[in-house]
Amino acid sequence: MSRRRRIPLFPLPGVVLLPETTLPLHVFEPRYREMLKDALEGEGVLGIQLLVPGGVPDPAGRPEIFPVGCAGKVVEHEPLPDGRSNILLRGLFRYRIEGEVSSDKPYRVAEVTPLSVEPLPDRPSAPAAGRRLRLVADVGQLADAVGRPQAKELPDDLSEEGLVNEILTRLGLDAEDGYRLLTMDRLEDRYAWAEELVVSMRRRLDLLAPFRPGDADPRWN
């Protein structure tokens, strides 16, 4: 997965898309309405790019963006009467920006290289299939207790990468952590992070248990 391709960029503050996860967006700015129209006339692919907080604009005055992003395909499109749209993107692949290209369009376009991911090692001591099942089971036990029931309602067709991306997204990631996850090239690192997060959340619940009334909502602790 190293062949370069050209995609339109949708820079956003505080938003990260991960492969095989979904992202609802409301498209209202005229330049992004045009970008969406052009995308729907083609492959329906947009590049979701995180803006650098407090970043330095480039010579053309465009906000600074991080170098790694995720391409998403428009899988649902609801056009509104005034020209705005509600869309749902599904993450396709990670990429690294090689450079932005000149265009007569009002939105940004970049040449990108898709990034591959190193699969989970299938060690005798920790088979990949068993590790996936164990993570799903652990998250299922934890989800209701932390007020994230959606974390246990996972699609059936997720790959190894999609599974850990979806679990971490549903458990709640801020943009900084989401981008950190996006840049990890090894699934071993992503699964280790997810496993550490589950342990940390469970430990926090155990510490708070003596002080929580029986009918208290755990989300407020």
Summary of the structure (lengths in Angstrom):
residues: 221
radius of gyration: 19.5
end to end distance: 43.8
largest distance: 62.4
contacts: 617
relative contact order: 0.16
helix: 36%
strand: 28%
